[in-house]
Amino acid sequence: MHESDPAHSTPLVLRIGREELLIRRRYEVLSIVNDILIALWFMIGSVLFFWEATTTEGTWLFLVGSIELAVRPVIRLSRRVHLRRLRSTWRHDSDSEQDF
């Protein structure tokens, strides 16, 4: 056996507090809802492009979907800032970094 063999290394242990887990879940739900809304705006906007009479409404929905795409990184950044503030309050550092 070789010491650098990953199958025989010690397990990774992550400690996440209850409040941090709750914050992560809330931001994950917010991110999922945002993604669903983006899909809806673009799908409805695409359907509205089938008829000349509703092209303007379709264009507006594309704009709304595009703006909402810009919200995605804002949600991720907000989550990171929120967790960083929480960690500095706790003086606890977690290596768990997952973007949603």
N, C-alpha and C positions, 0 to 999 in steps of 0.2 A: 504494500500500500504506500502511496505517495501522499505526503502531507498536504499538497495543494489540490488533492482530489475533492471536487465539490460534493460528491456523494457522501464523503466522510467528514465534512466540515461541521462546525457547530451551527445550530439553528439560529436564524436571525430573530431577535425578539424586539417587537415594537410596542411601546407603551403609549397608549392614546387615552386621554382622560375622557370622561363622560361628556363634558361640555364641548370638547373639541370634536368628538364624534357627532354630536348633535349639530354643531355648526357645519361640519362637512356634509352631513345629510341634507340640511336645509339648502345649502348652495348647490348640491347635486340636483335636488328637485327643481330649484329655480332654473338651472341650466337645461334640464330636460324639458320643462315647460317652454322655455325660450326656443329650443330647437323645434318643438312641435309647432309653435306659432310661426316660426320662419317657414317651415314646410307648408303650412296652411296658406300663408300669404302668397307664396310663389305658385302653389297649385291653383288657388282661386284666381289669381292674376293671370295665369296661363289660360285657364278656361275662358275668362272674360275677353281674351284676345281673339277668340274664335269669331266674335261678332263685332263688326265695326262700331256699332252703337255703344259698346261697353269697353272699347279700347282705352279710353281715358281712365276709367275706374281700374282696369287691369294695370295700367302704368303706375297709378298711385299705390296699388298693393305691392308692386315690385319695389317701389321706393321704400315702403314700410318694411318689407322683408329685408332690404339692403341695410336699412338703419338698424334693424334688429340683429343683423349679422354683426354689426359693430358692438352690440351689447354683449356678445359672447365673451370677448376678452375682458370687458369691464367686470363681468361676473367673476371670472377667474381671478383677476387682479384684486377685486374686493375680498374674495375668499382668502387669498394669500395675506393681504394686509390684516384682515380680521384675525386670522390664526396667528400671525406674527405678534400682534398686540396682545393676544391672549397668552401666548407663550412667554412674552416678556413679563407679563403680570405674574405668571406662575413660576418664571425662571426655570422653565422646563423646555427642553429641546427635543423634538421628535423628528426622526429621519423619514417619516412617511410623507411623501410628496406625490399626490396624484391629481392630475388635472382632469376636469370633467368637461 
